[in-house]
Every structure is written in C-alpha cells, then in structure tokens.
Amino acid sequence: DAEDFYKRSLSEFRALGHDPGVADRQNTIISLADFVNTKAAAGELDPAGVLWGAIEAEERRGPVGVWEQQKHEIADVLPPLPPDALRRGRTLTLDEAVTYALESAG
C-alpha cells in the first residue's frame, strides 16, 4: 500500500512538471526518500540505493528546502545501501530518478 501511495505521489509530481523551484524539487525528493524507505524495508536494497544516490546527486545541484532537516531522520533508519547502486543513482537526474522509481514499483 505504501509503495502504491508513493508511486501515485511521484506520478502526480511528474504530471505537474518539474519546476526548477525549491518547493517542487523538495516535494519530489521527499516522496523519493519515502519510496527509498519503503524499498529498504522490503529488503529491496539495490533500488533503494539507486534512488538514494539520485537524491544525493540532486542535493549537490542546489538547496532542497526543508528536506535538509528531514534527511537525517530517514538516513538514520536506512540499512547500509549497496555502494554500486548508490554510484549508479548519482548519475541520474531528478526526472530519471522518478522514472526509475515508477518502473521499479511492484
């Protein structure tokens, strides 16, 4: 159920278009992070790592608003993610990460 919710959320953000503004990026990243948490809890560490790597790459592109405050809460509960998956994720744009999340949804 959680995965379906986050999939719908990501689809809706995509339908609105990725405005380069902080609020849109922030909402998309928070939804991706919640999706990462769901994947990790299900033992799907490779997709979780790819998406977390994409989030890290997006953070390097510029500020992401309140996400900075929430990041540590999510990161603290994640299991170790595969380094190779993190590296692959760091090559993705935000839109590519959303596509990956939607395609990896069960």
VMD Tcl script that builds the backbone (N, CA, C; Angstrom):
set m [mol new atoms 318]
animate dup $m
set s [atomselect $m all]
$s set {name element resname resid chain x y z} {
  {N N ASP 1 A 0.816 -1.199 0.000}
  {CA C ASP 1 A 0.000 0.000 0.000}
  {C C ASP 1 A 0.860 1.265 0.000}
  {N N ALA 2 A 1.920 1.255 0.810}
  {CA C ALA 2 A 2.793 2.437 0.876}
  {C C ALA 2 A 3.447 2.678 -0.471}
  {N N GLU 3 A 3.902 1.607 -1.116}
  {CA C GLU 3 A 4.556 1.766 -2.409}
  {C C GLU 3 A 3.582 2.351 -3.435}
  {N N ASP 4 A 2.347 1.900 -3.417}
  {CA C ASP 4 A 1.335 2.445 -4.327}
  {C C ASP 4 A 1.101 3.931 -4.065}
  {N N PHE 5 A 1.059 4.301 -2.784}
  {CA C PHE 5 A 0.865 5.707 -2.430}
  {C C PHE 5 A 2.002 6.562 -2.982}
  {N N TYR 6 A 3.247 6.139 -2.765}
  {CA C TYR 6 A 4.386 6.925 -3.223}
  {C C TYR 6 A 4.469 6.930 -4.745}
  {N N LYS 7 A 4.073 5.845 -5.369}
  {CA C LYS 7 A 4.042 5.809 -6.832}
  {C C LYS 7 A 3.044 6.844 -7.359}
  {N N ARG 8 A 1.856 6.907 -6.754}
  {CA C ARG 8 A 0.864 7.908 -7.171}
  {C C ARG 8 A 1.386 9.318 -6.938}
  {N N SER 9 A 2.024 9.509 -5.802}
  {CA C SER 9 A 2.569 10.823 -5.467}
  {C C SER 9 A 3.612 11.253 -6.504}
  {N N LEU 10 A 4.524 10.361 -6.842}
  {CA C LEU 10 A 5.552 10.691 -7.825}
  {C C LEU 10 A 4.940 10.944 -9.198}
  {N N SER 11 A 3.943 10.165 -9.552}
  {CA C SER 11 A 3.263 10.366 -10.840}
  {C C SER 11 A 2.598 11.739 -10.896}
  {N N GLU 12 A 1.999 12.146 -9.786}
  {CA C GLU 12 A 1.339 13.449 -9.742}
  {C C GLU 12 A 2.351 14.588 -9.835}
  {N N PHE 13 A 3.497 14.456 -9.138}
  {CA C PHE 13 A 4.527 15.484 -9.246}
  {C C PHE 13 A 5.028 15.575 -10.683}
  {N N ARG 14 A 5.186 14.429 -11.336}
  {CA C ARG 14 A 5.637 14.430 -12.730}
  {C C ARG 14 A 4.607 15.114 -13.623}
  {N N ALA 15 A 3.338 14.832 -13.398}
  {CA C ALA 15 A 2.272 15.423 -14.215}
  {C C ALA 15 A 2.261 16.944 -14.085}
  {N N LEU 16 A 2.640 17.447 -12.926}
  {CA C LEU 16 A 2.689 18.890 -12.713}
  {C C LEU 16 A 3.890 19.520 -13.408}
  {N N GLY 17 A 4.876 18.708 -13.733}
  {CA C GLY 17 A 6.102 19.216 -14.349}
  {C C GLY 17 A 7.098 19.593 -13.282}
  {N N HIS 18 A 8.357 19.386 -13.558}
  {CA C HIS 18 A 9.399 19.704 -12.586}
  {C C HIS 18 A 9.814 21.153 -12.733}
  {N N ASP 19 A 9.161 22.003 -11.965}
  {CA C ASP 19 A 9.551 23.399 -11.889}
  {C C ASP 19 A 10.917 23.428 -11.209}
  {N N PRO 20 A 11.842 24.225 -11.708}
  {CA C PRO 20 A 13.156 24.262 -11.067}
  {C C PRO 20 A 13.122 24.880 -9.672}
  {N N GLY 21 A 11.967 25.331 -9.231}
  {CA C GLY 21 A 11.869 25.935 -7.911}
  {C C GLY 21 A 12.102 24.938 -6.792}
  {N N VAL 22 A 12.473 25.455 -5.648}
  {CA C VAL 22 A 12.812 24.620 -4.497}
  {C C VAL 22 A 11.633 23.773 -4.031}
  {N N ALA 23 A 10.432 24.325 -3.997}
  {CA C ALA 23 A 9.289 23.578 -3.455}
  {C C ALA 23 A 9.012 22.312 -4.250}
  {N N ASP 24 A 9.029 22.384 -5.566}
  {CA C ASP 24 A 8.765 21.195 -6.385}
  {C C ASP 24 A 9.857 20.159 -6.209}
  {N N ARG 25 A 11.103 20.586 -6.235}
  {CA C ARG 25 A 12.230 19.663 -6.028}
  {C C ARG 25 A 12.125 19.027 -4.650}
  {N N GLN 26 A 11.822 19.837 -3.663}
  {CA C GLN 26 A 11.718 19.353 -2.290}
  {C C GLN 26 A 10.644 18.276 -2.172}
  {N N ASN 27 A 9.457 18.525 -2.716}
  {CA C ASN 27 A 8.371 17.553 -2.630}
  {C C ASN 27 A 8.709 16.259 -3.357}
  {N N THR 28 A 9.339 16.378 -4.512}
  {CA C THR 28 A 9.723 15.192 -5.269}
  {C C THR 28 A 10.771 14.395 -4.501}
  {N N ILE 29 A 11.751 15.079 -3.939}
  {CA C ILE 29 A 12.807 14.392 -3.187}
  {C C ILE 29 A 12.236 13.723 -1.941}
  {N N ILE 30 A 11.348 14.384 -1.255}
  {CA C ILE 30 A 10.752 13.771 -0.058}
  {C C ILE 30 A 9.961 12.526 -0.446}
  {N N SER 31 A 9.226 12.585 -1.543}
  {CA C SER 31 A 8.495 11.394 -1.996}
  {C C SER 31 A 9.460 10.287 -2.396}
  {N N LEU 32 A 10.545 10.645 -3.085}
  {CA C LEU 32 A 11.548 9.635 -3.440}
  {C C LEU 32 A 12.160 9.017 -2.180}
  {N N ALA 33 A 12.444 9.843 -1.192}
  {CA C ALA 33 A 13.040 9.338 0.047}
  {C C ALA 33 A 12.086 8.395 0.772}
  {N N ASP 34 A 10.808 8.731 0.786}
  {CA C ASP 34 A 9.831 7.827 1.395}
  {C C ASP 34 A 9.773 6.514 0.620}
  {N N PHE 35 A 9.905 6.601 -0.694}
  {CA C PHE 35 A 9.928 5.414 -1.543}
  {C C PHE 35 A 11.170 4.575 -1.231}
  {N N VAL 36 A 12.311 5.243 -1.029}
  {CA C VAL 36 A 13.549 4.555 -0.639}
  {C C VAL 36 A 13.325 3.786 0.653}
  {N N ASN 37 A 12.717 4.445 1.624}
  {CA C ASN 37 A 12.452 3.815 2.914}
  {C C ASN 37 A 11.578 2.568 2.752}
  {N N THR 38 A 10.567 2.667 1.899}
  {CA C THR 38 A 9.669 1.544 1.644}
  {C C THR 38 A 10.422 0.394 0.985}
  {N N LYS 39 A 11.239 0.704 -0.022}
  {CA C LYS 39 A 12.023 -0.327 -0.708}
  {C C LYS 39 A 13.004 -0.993 0.256}
  {N N ALA 40 A 13.682 -0.191 1.058}
  {CA C ALA 40 A 14.653 -0.744 2.007}
  {C C ALA 40 A 13.966 -1.637 3.026}
  {N N ALA 41 A 12.810 -1.222 3.519}
  {CA C ALA 41 A 12.070 -2.035 4.496}
  {C C ALA 41 A 11.641 -3.362 3.900}
  {N N ALA 42 A 11.427 -3.384 2.576}
  {CA C ALA 42 A 11.034 -4.623 1.895}
  {C C ALA 42 A 12.252 -5.459 1.507}
  {N N GLY 43 A 13.453 -4.995 1.863}
  {CA C GLY 43 A 14.674 -5.732 1.544}
  {C C GLY 43 A 15.163 -5.502 0.123}
  {N N GLU 44 A 14.591 -4.534 -0.568}
  {CA C GLU 44 A 14.984 -4.223 -1.945}
  {C C GLU 44 A 16.052 -3.123 -1.907}
  {N N LEU 45 A 17.263 -3.525 -1.511}
  {CA C LEU 45 A 18.315 -2.552 -1.249}
  {C C LEU 45 A 18.918 -1.956 -2.512}
  {N N ASP 46 A 18.943 -2.699 -3.621}
  {CA C ASP 46 A 19.520 -2.150 -4.840}
  {C C ASP 46 A 18.694 -0.962 -5.352}
  {N N PRO 47 A 17.364 -1.108 -5.546}
  {CA C PRO 47 A 16.607 0.072 -5.968}
  {C C PRO 47 A 16.642 1.196 -4.935}
  {N N ALA 48 A 16.644 0.840 -3.658}
  {CA C ALA 48 A 16.733 1.872 -2.626}
  {C C ALA 48 A 18.039 2.647 -2.760}
  {N N GLY 49 A 19.131 1.937 -3.022}
  {CA C GLY 49 A 20.432 2.588 -3.183}
  {C C GLY 49 A 20.496 3.480 -4.407}
  {N N VAL 50 A 19.925 3.023 -5.514}
  {CA C VAL 50 A 19.915 3.842 -6.726}
  {C C VAL 50 A 19.172 5.155 -6.458}
  {N N LEU 51 A 18.028 5.048 -5.842}
  {CA C LEU 51 A 17.227 6.254 -5.584}
  {C C LEU 51 A 17.892 7.174 -4.560}
  {N N TRP 52 A 18.511 6.587 -3.530}
  {CA C TRP 52 A 19.199 7.418 -2.538}
  {C C TRP 52 A 20.386 8.134 -3.188}
  {N N GLY 53 A 21.089 7.441 -4.071}
  {CA C GLY 53 A 22.187 8.076 -4.800}
  {C C GLY 53 A 21.691 9.230 -5.651}
  {N N ALA 54 A 20.533 9.063 -6.284}
  {CA C ALA 54 A 19.952 10.139 -7.093}
  {C C ALA 54 A 19.583 11.338 -6.222}
  {N N ILE 55 A 19.083 11.069 -5.023}
  {CA C ILE 55 A 18.759 12.152 -4.091}
  {C C ILE 55 A 20.043 12.902 -3.713}
  {N N GLU 56 A 21.106 12.159 -3.425}
  {CA C GLU 56 A 22.377 12.806 -3.089}
  {C C GLU 56 A 22.865 13.691 -4.238}
  {N N ALA 57 A 22.729 13.206 -5.471}
  {CA C ALA 57 A 23.151 13.997 -6.629}
  {C C ALA 57 A 22.322 15.269 -6.751}
  {N N GLU 58 A 21.028 15.154 -6.510}
  {CA C GLU 58 A 20.153 16.333 -6.610}
  {C C GLU 58 A 20.495 17.357 -5.526}
  {N N GLU 59 A 20.860 16.883 -4.362}
  {CA C GLU 59 A 21.266 17.794 -3.285}
  {C C GLU 59 A 22.485 18.611 -3.689}
  {N N ARG 60 A 23.390 17.984 -4.442}
  {CA C ARG 60 A 24.600 18.684 -4.876}
  {C C ARG 60 A 24.294 19.755 -5.922}
  {N N ARG 61 A 23.138 19.636 -6.570}
  {CA C ARG 61 A 22.765 20.617 -7.598}
  {C C ARG 61 A 22.236 21.921 -6.995}
  {N N GLY 62 A 21.843 21.879 -5.731}
  {CA C GLY 62 A 21.354 23.104 -5.101}
  {C C GLY 62 A 20.489 22.809 -3.900}
  {N N PRO 63 A 20.151 23.839 -3.122}
  {CA C PRO 63 A 19.369 23.664 -1.898}
  {C C PRO 63 A 18.018 23.002 -2.170}
  {N N VAL 64 A 17.579 22.225 -1.197}
  {CA C VAL 64 A 16.316 21.493 -1.334}
  {C C VAL 64 A 15.391 21.795 -0.159}
  {N N GLY 65 A 15.410 23.003 0.347}
  {CA C GLY 65 A 14.463 23.430 1.372}
  {C C GLY 65 A 14.477 22.576 2.629}
  {N N VAL 66 A 13.276 22.277 3.138}
  {CA C VAL 66 A 13.163 21.556 4.415}
  {C C VAL 66 A 13.673 20.128 4.336}
  {N N TRP 67 A 13.915 19.627 3.140}
  {CA C TRP 67 A 14.472 18.272 3.007}
  {C C TRP 67 A 15.743 18.133 3.834}
  {N N GLU 68 A 16.531 19.178 3.878}
  {CA C GLU 68 A 17.784 19.131 4.624}
  {C C GLU 68 A 17.536 18.734 6.084}
  {N N GLN 69 A 16.425 19.162 6.652}
  {CA C GLN 69 A 16.096 18.833 8.033}
  {C C GLN 69 A 15.589 17.396 8.164}
  {N N GLN 70 A 14.888 16.920 7.161}
  {CA C GLN 70 A 14.285 15.585 7.226}
  {C C GLN 70 A 15.243 14.474 6.810}
  {N N LYS 71 A 16.261 14.825 6.055}
  {CA C LYS 71 A 17.176 13.825 5.510}
  {C C LYS 71 A 17.753 12.915 6.588}
  {N N HIS 72 A 18.207 13.484 7.660}
  {CA C HIS 72 A 18.882 12.695 8.690}
  {C C HIS 72 A 17.935 11.715 9.371}
  {N N GLU 73 A 16.680 12.103 9.522}
  {CA C GLU 73 A 15.706 11.187 10.125}
  {C C GLU 73 A 15.542 9.931 9.276}
  {N N ILE 74 A 15.509 10.094 7.970}
  {CA C ILE 74 A 15.362 8.947 7.076}
  {C C ILE 74 A 16.669 8.179 6.992}
  {N N ALA 75 A 17.772 8.885 6.817}
  {CA C ALA 75 A 19.077 8.233 6.681}
  {C C ALA 75 A 19.412 7.394 7.905}
  {N N ASP 76 A 19.012 7.856 9.074}
  {CA C ASP 76 A 19.340 7.137 10.308}
  {C C ASP 76 A 18.677 5.771 10.407}
  {N N VAL 77 A 17.577 5.561 9.703}
  {CA C VAL 77 A 16.881 4.270 9.799}
  {C C VAL 77 A 17.154 3.356 8.600}
  {N N LEU 78 A 17.878 3.857 7.608}
  {CA C LEU 78 A 18.172 3.025 6.439}
  {C C LEU 78 A 19.278 2.032 6.750}
  {N N PRO 79 A 19.160 0.819 6.224}
  {CA C PRO 79 A 20.277 -0.123 6.338}
  {C C PRO 79 A 21.388 0.321 5.393}
  {N N PRO 80 A 22.567 -0.265 5.499}
  {CA C PRO 80 A 23.621 0.072 4.538}
  {C C PRO 80 A 23.138 -0.251 3.114}
  {N N LEU 81 A 23.327 0.698 2.220}
  {CA C LEU 81 A 22.882 0.517 0.834}
  {C C LEU 81 A 24.077 0.145 -0.036}
  {N N PRO 82 A 23.856 -0.666 -1.061}
  {CA C PRO 82 A 24.969 -1.129 -1.904}
  {C C PRO 82 A 25.707 0.035 -2.571}
  {N N PRO 83 A 27.028 0.102 -2.381}
  {CA C PRO 83 A 27.805 1.199 -2.964}
  {C C PRO 83 A 27.631 1.316 -4.478}
  {N N ASP 84 A 27.561 0.204 -5.177}
  {CA C ASP 84 A 27.396 0.255 -6.631}
  {C C ASP 84 A 26.053 0.886 -6.999}
  {N N ALA 85 A 25.017 0.562 -6.251}
  {CA C ALA 85 A 23.691 1.144 -6.506}
  {C C ALA 85 A 23.717 2.650 -6.240}
  {N N LEU 86 A 24.373 3.062 -5.171}
  {CA C LEU 86 A 24.500 4.491 -4.879}
  {C C LEU 86 A 25.217 5.219 -6.012}
  {N N ARG 87 A 26.306 4.621 -6.520}
  {CA C ARG 87 A 27.052 5.236 -7.625}
  {C C ARG 87 A 26.178 5.368 -8.870}
  {N N ARG 88 A 25.426 4.327 -9.186}
  {CA C ARG 88 A 24.532 4.392 -10.357}
  {C C ARG 88 A 23.493 5.492 -10.175}
  {N N GLY 89 A 22.944 5.600 -8.979}
  {CA C GLY 89 A 21.942 6.623 -8.710}
  {C C GLY 89 A 22.476 8.027 -8.835}
  {N N ARG 90 A 23.726 8.218 -8.499}
  {CA C ARG 90 A 24.319 9.560 -8.560}
  {C C ARG 90 A 24.473 10.074 -9.983}
  {N N THR 91 A 24.264 9.216 -10.974}
  {CA C THR 91 A 24.351 9.644 -12.376}
  {C C THR 91 A 22.988 10.077 -12.926}
  {N N LEU 92 A 21.917 9.901 -12.138}
  {CA C LEU 92 A 20.569 10.184 -12.606}
  {C C LEU 92 A 20.154 11.628 -12.333}
  {N N THR 93 A 19.370 12.170 -13.239}
  {CA C THR 93 A 18.709 13.443 -12.981}
  {C C THR 93 A 17.498 13.156 -12.095}
  {N N LEU 94 A 16.873 14.196 -11.599}
  {CA C LEU 94 A 15.680 14.017 -10.770}
  {C C LEU 94 A 14.573 13.335 -11.571}
  {N N ASP 95 A 14.384 13.743 -12.804}
  {CA C ASP 95 A 13.350 13.134 -13.637}
  {C C ASP 95 A 13.663 11.663 -13.919}
  {N N GLU 96 A 14.917 11.353 -14.169}
  {CA C GLU 96 A 15.310 9.952 -14.380}
  {C C GLU 96 A 15.085 9.119 -13.124}
  {N N ALA 97 A 15.324 9.720 -11.959}
  {CA C ALA 97 A 15.085 9.001 -10.701}
  {C C ALA 97 A 13.598 8.706 -10.513}
  {N N VAL 98 A 12.744 9.655 -10.870}
  {CA C VAL 98 A 11.297 9.431 -10.775}
  {C C VAL 98 A 10.901 8.300 -11.723}
  {N N THR 99 A 11.420 8.315 -12.935}
  {CA C THR 99 A 11.132 7.236 -13.889}
  {C C THR 99 A 11.574 5.902 -13.329}
  {N N TYR 100 A 12.784 5.855 -12.773}
  {CA C TYR 100 A 13.303 4.625 -12.182}
  {C C TYR 100 A 12.397 4.146 -11.049}
  {N N ALA 101 A 11.988 5.059 -10.197}
  {CA C ALA 101 A 11.101 4.686 -9.075}
  {C C ALA 101 A 9.794 4.114 -9.591}
  {N N LEU 102 A 9.202 4.766 -10.567}
  {CA C LEU 102 A 7.933 4.296 -11.101}
  {C C LEU 102 A 8.081 2.939 -11.780}
  {N N GLU 103 A 9.191 2.723 -12.460}
  {CA C GLU 103 A 9.405 1.440 -13.131}
  {C C GLU 103 A 9.750 0.331 -12.146}
  {N N SER 104 A 10.337 0.687 -11.009}
  {CA C SER 104 A 10.717 -0.336 -10.031}
  {C C SER 104 A 9.574 -0.654 -9.057}
  {N N ALA 105 A 8.491 0.099 -9.153}
  {CA C ALA 105 A 7.346 -0.152 -8.266}
  {C C ALA 105 A 6.727 -1.498 -8.612}
  {N N GLY 106 A 6.347 -2.231 -7.557}
  {CA C GLY 106 A 5.802 -3.571 -7.737}
  {C C GLY 106 A 4.460 -3.624 -8.388}
}
mol reanalyze $m
mol bondsrecalc $m
mol representation Tube
mol addrep $m
